[in-house]
Amino acid sequence: MFSNPLVREIAVVLVIKLIFIYALWFAFFRPGEVRPPLGEELGHALLFSGRAPEPIKPQP
C-alpha cells in the first residue's frame, strides 16, 4: 500500500496536518472550560452569591 513514495509522503503530510489541527483546537477550545459570567449573569452572581467579590489585583 505504501510502496509508492508519493503515497507515503502524502500520508505522512496528512497525518502531520491532522495532528497540528488537533493541537490548535485543543489550545483554543479545551473541553470542559467554564466561561466567566457576563452581563446579567455577572450582576446576579454578585448580588446573590452571599459573599463579597475579591478585589481586582493590578497586573505588573
N, C-alpha and C positions, 0 to 999 in steps of 0.2 A: 504494500500500500504506500509506504513512504520511500520506496526505492528511487523515485524520481526526485532529484534535488530541488526542483521548483516546488513540488507539492510539499516537501519537508519544510522549505523556507516559508512558504505561505502559512503552513500550520503553526510554525513557531511564532511568526509575527502575529498571527491571530490570537494565540494563547497569551502572548505578552500584552497585547492591546486589551484583552478581556480582564487580565489581572490589573492593569492600570486603571481601567474604567471602574472596576470594583473598588480599588483603593480610593479613587476620587469620591465615589458615592459614600464610602464608609467615612471619609474625612469630613464631609459636609452634611450628611443625613444619617447620623448614627441612630440605630433603632433604640427606642426607649428613652430618648431625650425628652425632657419636660420643658415646655416653653414657659417663659415668665408671664404672669398675668398682665394684661394691658387694659387700659380704659376703665370701663365699668367694673371689670373683674378685679382690677387693682384697688379701686375705691372700696369695693365690697370686702375684699380681703383685709384691707387696712382698718376699716370701720368695725368689722365684726369678728376680728381674729382674737380679741381678748388680750392682746399684748401690744406694747409699743413697738414701732418699727425700729430697726437698728439704724444708727446714723451712718450716712454715707462717708466712707473714708476716702480722702483725696489720693489719687494715684500719683506717684512721683514721676 
